[in-house]
Every structure is written in structure tokens, then in C-alpha cells.
Amino acid sequence: MNKKIITVGGATTDTFIKYEDSETLKISNKTGTRSFLLLEYGGKLEVKDLNYYTGGGGTNSAVSFSRLGFEASTICKVGKDSGGERILEKLRAEKVNTDHVVISEKGKSGRSFIIPSFESDRTIFAYRGITTSLQITDISEKLIKNNNFLYVTSLSGKSSKIFKTLVQKAKKLGLQVATNPGISQLRDGATTLADALKFVDIFILNSSEAKQFMRSLLENDYIQSSKSKEKCGLRKKDGPELFQSFTCYEDIHFNLGHFFKDILSRGPKTVVVTNGSEGVYVANKKNVFFCPSPDVNVVNTLGAGDAFGSCFSAQIFDGRTIEESITKGVINACSVIEYEDAKIGLLTKTELEKKFNKINTKLIQRSSLE
């Protein structure tokens, strides 16, 4: 099988601010617990170091696919500035085709400022820049036609409006489609995203994004058949975390089983929910698979989602089983979070196979969704 893929999404330059005296505050309510980074108002904070990389879901996933042996092209929008040049240089160095990157003279390239916490998480100040203005006219139909797969990451601002047209066009031309949408698409464009799922093969979210998506659909009265207090058979008191409970909206209760059944009914063949250090859940029409995350030295969680989603999709596109695909996705994500930025730890196909051969796939749990 030819392995030519297009990624579409954000492109940024990332500045890591090494601030070692960070403090956090945790606040809990009935919907869960949130943590906040505390910065003293009016204070002058001394930082130890600054490091510079490139990021953004579109470029992270393109580099990942390239290292895994795919012929990768990426579609993103950058400014005609130093940031844009750095992004293009990194992509070319990783053998990613940049012929279809849109270079604009009317705006600045996206940029992020990242402050890692002492708990190995991070707070990000994200300036989206020109990346939010990507239009469907920026994407050549000839390019889509000449590829086998499409992988769409977070689209923010005006660019989110191209999603349905893009995936519909790709499916019409015979491509397999995977997507890992961003929070703004799930919150503000939930019904449009739901309508587009009929053109998607693999749908990937993290647990907080999945909850937001379901709340958004409920708020817009978009879910009809699932509005009940009926419990899905997945609920297990002694099972993985998301088997036990999921989320509530007013008097409607949704758990992981409800979420998977609803999304699968809209078109995707495979639905993924990642849950950080706990592990990953993957569902198809018949089963839900859970793969626990192994112990790993966490330096920074930035890029873990891109690493998992791209690697998992690469394996599915390559005809691998769910068990092998989920395991390799977790391996790739674990490798990335051992480094400061989102690209250094991305594994090559050879490196991935070596690590996979040492893993016991029998640790994966399977439950019926029927």
C-alpha cells in the first residue's frame, strides 16, 4: 500500500520558559478539580533559561508520520517572518513536503510561550497568529487526490470552518480520514463537527475534550436518543477510571459507553479517548479496549496527544490490529514526554518496533460494547 499522507493543522514556534519557582492552586467542585498556575501580580519573575523549538499539531503529526515511514506533506499557514522560516526549516529537515504550506505577508506566524510546572505539566500562552486564517481555497484538490490518508489536527478561529468541507472532499476522493480536533471546535462548533463525523474514520479526543463535546451537543439539543439515565454495560466498579463514571449534564448521565456508542453511530469506525497517565480507551462497533500507560520519566506532557494520535492512526492505516496500534501509540507518546519539546522524542519505525517487541500486549483489557 502507498503511504502518502497530508496533515492539516497548526504551526508554531515554541518558547519554553524555565521558571523553577512555580506554584499551583487546585480548586474542586461538582464537575471536577482544576489546577491553576500562580503568578504574583506586579511581581518580577526571574527565569533560569529559554529554549526554542517548533510545534503545532499540524507540524508535530507530520514529523511523526515521516519518521514512521510515511511520505508526509503538511498544510498550514505561516507568516513571512523568522518564525515561519524556522518552522519550514524543521519540516524540511524531517523530510516533510512543505510545497503546500501557505506563506502569508499579512500576518505573523503562530507562537507559544510554555511554562512547565514542577509536576511536569505546563501552562501555555498561545498566540495563534496567521494559522487561524487557513481557508479551503488554500488546499489543492489535486494534492488531496494524490494522497492516501488525511490527518486533521486542531483548527482554531476561522480555519475551523473548513473542517467539514475538507473531510467530505477527502472521503469523496477515497482517502482514509483521522482527526484530533481542538477544544474550540468541540465547544463552539460542536454540531458542525458532529455532522462531519460521517466523513471520518478515526476520531481522537482526550477525556476532558470528550466531556466538553458531549456537553456542547447536549446544550444544543443535538443528542436525542441518548437522553436517559440508563447505565451502559461498561460501568465497572473495579475497572479502569472511565469505565466507572464519565460526566453529567443537568439530569442526564453519560459514561464512556454512551459516548462511544453515540460517536460510532455517526460514522467513525474507531473512536479514541486518552486519559493522561491512566491510559487510553479505543472503541469499535463491538469492543472497547483499554491500554494502561507504563511508568515513565515525565519531563513535559506537551505533544503527547499528537504523538499518540499520529502513531495510532499510522498503525491503523497500515492495517495493524487495535491492540498493536494502541500499544504503539502509547509507546510513542511516552517517548515524547521524556523530552522538553513535542518532536525530539518522536520515534522512527525501527525504534518503535524495538520497543513494541518488549511490551506485553496481554495487559490490554477488552470489554464488549454491544
LINBELVEN-V512756 format. One record per residue. N is the residue number from 0. RES is the residue in three letters. SS is DSSP state (hx for helix, st for strand, lp for the rest). PSI is psi in whole degrees, -180 to 180 (999 if undefined). OMEGA is omega in whole degrees, 0 to 359 (* if undefined). Layout:
N_RES_SS_PSI_OMEGA / N_RES_SS_PSI_OMEGA
This chain:
0_MET_lp_135_173 / 1_ASN_lp_145_182 / 2_LYS_lp_70_179 / 3_LYS_st_125_186 / 4_ILE_st_147_173 / 5_ILE_st_134_169 / 6_THR_st_145_179 / 7_VAL_st_131_179 / 8_GLY_lp_-157_187 / 9_GLY_lp_158_176 / 10_ALA_lp_126_183 / 11_THR_st_165_162 / 12_THR_st_139_185 / 13_ASP_st_127_174 / 14_THR_st_117_179 / 15_PHE_st_121_181 / 16_ILE_st_111_182 / 17_LYS_st_97_181 / 18_TYR_lp_110_191 / 19_GLU_lp_-4_182 / 20_ASP_lp_28_183 / 21_SER_lp_146_176 / 22_GLU_st_147_179 / 23_THR_st_156_178 / 24_LEU_st_129_179 / 25_LYS_st_132_179 / 26_ILE_st_129_182 / 27_SER_st_143_172 / 28_ASN_st_-169_186 / 29_LYS_lp_-18_180 / 30_THR_lp_-7_179 / 31_GLY_st_-167_181 / 32_THR_st_133_178 / 33_ARG_st_145_179 / 34_SER_st_143_183 / 35_PHE_st_138_174 / 36_LEU_st_131_182 / 37_LEU_st_125_175 / 38_LEU_lp_127_185 / 39_GLU_lp_125_179 / 40_TYR_lp_128_179 / 41_GLY_lp_-1_182 / 42_GLY_lp_163_175 / 43_LYS_lp_113_188 / 44_LEU_lp_127_179 / 45_GLU_lp_130_178 / 46_VAL_lp_150_185 / 47_LYS_lp_-34_185 / 48_ASP_st_163_174 / 49_LEU_st_133_176 / 50_ASN_st_146_187 / 51_TYR_st_132_179 / 52_TYR_st_-176_171 / 53_THR_st_152_182 / 54_GLY_st_-155_184 / 55_GLY_lp_137_184 / 56_GLY_hx_-38_181 / 57_GLY_hx_-44_181 / 58_THR_hx_-37_178 / 59_ASN_hx_-46_182 / 60_SER_hx_-36_179 / 61_ALA_hx_-44_178 / 62_VAL_hx_-40_179 / 63_SER_hx_-49_179 / 64_PHE_hx_-39_180 / 65_SER_hx_-45_179 / 66_ARG_hx_-25_181 / 67_LEU_lp_7_173 / 68_GLY_lp_6_178 / 69_PHE_lp_152_171 / 70_GLU_st_100_191 / 71_ALA_st_137_170 / 72_SER_st_152_177 / 73_THR_st_146_176 / 74_ILE_st_115_177 / 75_CYS_lp_178_182 / 76_LYS_st_128_179 / 77_VAL_st_163_177 / 78_GLY_st_164_176 / 79_LYS_lp_73_185 / 80_ASP_lp_-179_183 / 81_SER_hx_-35_178 / 82_GLY_hx_-44_178 / 83_GLY_hx_-41_179 / 84_GLU_hx_-41_181 / 85_ARG_hx_-40_178 / 86_ILE_hx_-46_180 / 87_LEU_hx_-40_179 / 88_GLU_hx_-44_180 / 89_LYS_hx_-44_180 / 90_LEU_hx_-45_180 / 91_ARG_hx_-38_179 / 92_ALA_hx_-27_180 / 93_GLU_lp_13_177 / 94_LYS_lp_36_174 / 95_VAL_lp_131_179 / 96_ASN_st_121_182 / 97_THR_lp_13_183 / 98_ASP_lp_-23_185 / 99_HIS_lp_12_172 / 100_VAL_lp_131_181 / 101_VAL_st_122_179 / 102_ILE_st_116_185 / 103_SER_st_139_176 / 104_GLU_lp_-1_186 / 105_LYS_lp_1_181 / 106_GLY_lp_175_182 / 107_LYS_lp_151_175 / 108_SER_lp_152_178 / 109_GLY_st_149_182 / 110_ARG_st_140_178 / 111_SER_st_144_174 / 112_PHE_st_121_189 / 113_ILE_st_128_176 / 114_ILE_st_103_178 / 115_PRO_st_146_176 / 116_SER_lp_168_179 / 117_PHE_lp_-13_178 / 118_GLU_lp_11_178 / 119_SER_lp_15_170 / 120_ASP_lp_-167_183 / 121_ARG_st_155_171 / 122_THR_st_135_186 / 123_ILE_st_128_168 / 124_PHE_st_110_188 / 125_ALA_st_120_171 / 126_TYR_st_110_187 / 127_ARG_lp_-32_178 / 128_GLY_hx_-144_186 / 129_ILE_hx_-15_183 / 130_THR_hx_-23_182 / 131_THR_hx_-8_184 / 132_SER_hx_16_177 / 133_LEU_lp_132_183 / 134_GLN_lp_160_180 / 135_ILE_hx_-28_178 / 136_THR_hx_-14_177 / 137_ASP_hx_-8_186 / 138_ILE_lp_116_183 / 139_SER_lp_128_177 / 140_GLU_hx_-32_178 / 141_LYS_hx_-39_178 / 142_LEU_hx_-45_179 / 143_ILE_hx_-46_183 / 144_LYS_hx_-31_183 / 145_ASN_lp_10_180 / 146_ASN_lp_167_180 / 147_ASN_lp_-28_187 / 148_PHE_st_154_176 / 149_LEU_st_131_178 / 150_TYR_st_115_184 / 151_VAL_st_122_178 / 152_THR_lp_-163_185 / 153_SER_lp_130_175 / 154_LEU_lp_119_184 / 155_SER_lp_161_178 / 156_GLY_hx_-142_182 / 157_LYS_hx_-27_182 / 158_SER_hx_-23_180 / 159_SER_hx_-22_182 / 160_LYS_hx_-13_182 / 161_ILE_hx_-8_191 / 162_PHE_hx_-54_185 / 163_LYS_hx_-45_180 / 164_THR_hx_-41_182 / 165_LEU_hx_-51_183 / 166_VAL_hx_-32_177 / 167_GLN_hx_-43_180 / 168_LYS_hx_-42_181 / 169_ALA_hx_-44_180 / 170_LYS_hx_-38_179 / 171_LYS_hx_-32_180 / 172_LEU_lp_5_172 / 173_GLY_lp_13_179 / 174_LEU_lp_151_167 / 175_GLN_st_141_188 / 176_VAL_st_132_172 / 177_ALA_st_148_179 / 178_THR_st_145_174 / 179_ASN_lp_82_188 / 180_PRO_lp_164_181 / 181_GLY_lp_169_186 / 182_ILE_hx_-34_180 / 183_SER_hx_-35_176 / 184_GLN_hx_-37_183 / 185_LEU_hx_-31_182 / 186_ARG_hx_-51_188 / 187_ASP_hx_-23_181 / 188_GLY_lp_36_188 / 189_ALA_hx_-45_183 / 190_THR_hx_-37_177 / 191_THR_hx_-42_178 / 192_LEU_hx_-43_179 / 193_ALA_hx_-40_178 / 194_ASP_hx_-28_184 / 195_ALA_hx_-9_185 / 196_LEU_hx_-20_177 / 197_LYS_hx_-16_180 / 198_PHE_hx_10_185 / 199_VAL_lp_135_177 / 200_ASP_lp_-40_181 / 201_ILE_st_125_183 / 202_PHE_st_123_189 / 203_ILE_st_127_175 / 204_LEU_st_161_166 / 205_ASN_st_172_188 / 206_SER_hx_-40_179 / 207_SER_hx_-35_177 / 208_GLU_hx_-38_179 / 209_ALA_hx_-42_178 / 210_LYS_hx_-44_179 / 211_GLN_hx_-42_181 / 212_PHE_hx_-45_180 / 213_MET_hx_-40_177 / 214_ARG_hx_-43_181 / 215_SER_hx_-41_179 / 216_LEU_hx_-39_178 / 217_LEU_hx_-42_180 / 218_GLU_hx_-31_180 / 219_ASN_lp_13_181 / 220_ASP_lp_36_183 / 221_TYR_lp_-21_178 / 222_ILE_lp_122_181 / 223_GLN_lp_-57_188 / 224_SER_lp_-23_186 / 225_SER_lp_4_183 / 226_LYS_lp_82_180 / 227_SER_lp_170_177 / 228_LYS_lp_10_181 / 229_GLU_lp_139_180 / 230_LYS_lp_137_177 / 231_CYS_lp_150_182 / 232_GLY_lp_-10_181 / 233_LEU_lp_-19_185 / 234_ARG_lp_122_180 / 235_LYS_lp_121_181 / 236_LYS_lp_-31_182 / 237_ASP_lp_14_182 / 238_GLY_lp_-176_176 / 239_PRO_lp_159_189 / 240_GLU_hx_-50_185 / 241_LEU_hx_-8_171 / 242_PHE_hx_-25_186 / 243_GLN_hx_-38_181 / 244_SER_lp_166_178 / 245_PHE_lp_-83_183 / 246_THR_st_163_178 / 247_CYS_st_149_173 / 248_TYR_st_112_186 / 249_GLU_lp_-119_181 / 250_ASP_lp_19_181 / 251_ILE_st_131_184 / 252_HIS_st_125_179 / 253_PHE_st_133_170 / 254_ASN_lp_-173_185 / 255_LEU_hx_-38_180 / 256_GLY_hx_-44_177 / 257_HIS_hx_-45_181 / 258_PHE_hx_-50_181 / 259_PHE_hx_-45_182 / 260_LYS_hx_-41_180 / 261_ASP_hx_-48_183 / 262_ILE_hx_-42_179 / 263_LEU_hx_-32_180 / 264_SER_hx_-16_182 / 265_ARG_lp_-7_175 / 266_GLY_lp_-41_182 / 267_PRO_lp_145_177 / 268_LYS_lp_-26_184 / 269_THR_st_132_179 / 270_VAL_st_135_185 / 271_VAL_st_137_170 / 272_VAL_st_117_177 / 273_THR_st_147_182 / 274_ASN_lp_52_174 / 275_GLY_lp_-134_185 / 276_SER_lp_-13_180 / 277_GLU_lp_-43_181 / 278_GLY_st_-162_187 / 279_VAL_st_139_177 / 280_TYR_st_134_179 / 281_VAL_st_134_180 / 282_ALA_st_142_165 / 283_ASN_lp_-167_186 / 284_LYS_lp_-27_187 / 285_LYS_lp_-35_190 / 286_ASN_st_159_169 / 287_VAL_st_131_180 / 288_PHE_st_139_176 / 289_PHE_st_127_178 / 290_CYS_st_114_179 / 291_PRO_st_149_177 / 292_SER_lp_136_178 / 293_PRO_lp_164_175 / 294_ASP_lp_137_183 / 295_VAL_lp_152_177 / 296_ASN_lp_102_185 / 297_VAL_lp_119_175 / 298_VAL_lp_-46_179 / 299_ASN_lp_134_182 / 300_THR_lp_-2_180 / 301_LEU_lp_129_177 / 302_GLY_lp_-3_181 / 303_ALA_hx_-41_180 / 304_GLY_hx_-43_177 / 305_ASP_hx_-41_181 / 306_ALA_hx_-45_179 / 307_PHE_hx_-52_186 / 308_GLY_hx_-44_181 / 309_SER_hx_-43_182 / 310_CYS_hx_-44_177 / 311_PHE_hx_-48_181 / 312_SER_hx_-39_179 / 313_ALA_hx_-41_180 / 314_GLN_hx_-42_178 / 315_ILE_hx_-45_178 / 316_PHE_hx_-29_182 / 317_ASP_lp_2_176 / 318_GLY_lp_16_180 / 319_ARG_lp_163_178 / 320_THR_lp_164_175 / 321_ILE_hx_-45_182 / 322_GLU_hx_-46_180 / 323_GLU_hx_-41_183 / 324_SER_hx_-44_181 / 325_ILE_hx_-39_180 / 326_THR_hx_-45_181 / 327_LYS_hx_-35_176 / 328_GLY_hx_-43_179 / 329_VAL_hx_-41_179 / 330_ILE_hx_-45_181 / 331_ASN_hx_-43_179 / 332_ALA_hx_-42_180 / 333_CYS_hx_-34_177 / 334_SER_hx_-41_182 / 335_VAL_hx_-41_185 / 336_ILE_lp_-2_174 / 337_GLU_lp_-1_180 / 338_TYR_lp_165_184 / 339_GLU_lp_-41_185 / 340_ASP_lp_-178_189 / 341_ALA_lp_-4_186 / 342_LYS_lp_-29_186 / 343_ILE_lp_-44_186 / 344_GLY_lp_-2_179 / 345_LEU_lp_131_187 / 346_LEU_lp_150_171 / 347_THR_lp_169_180 / 348_LYS_hx_-42_180 / 349_THR_hx_-45_179 / 350_GLU_hx_-41_180 / 351_LEU_hx_-44_180 / 352_GLU_hx_-41_179 / 353_LYS_hx_-45_180 / 354_LYS_hx_-38_181 / 355_PHE_hx_-38_182 / 356_ASN_lp_-14_179 / 357_LYS_lp_-2_185 / 358_ILE_lp_141_176 / 359_ASN_lp_104_182 / 360_THR_hx_-7_177 / 361_LYS_hx_-12_177 / 362_LEU_hx_-16_180 / 363_ILE_lp_129_179 / 364_GLN_st_143_179 / 365_ARG_st_134_176 / 366_SER_st_148_181 / 367_SER_st_139_177 / 368_LEU_lp_-8_184 / 369_GLU_lp_999_*
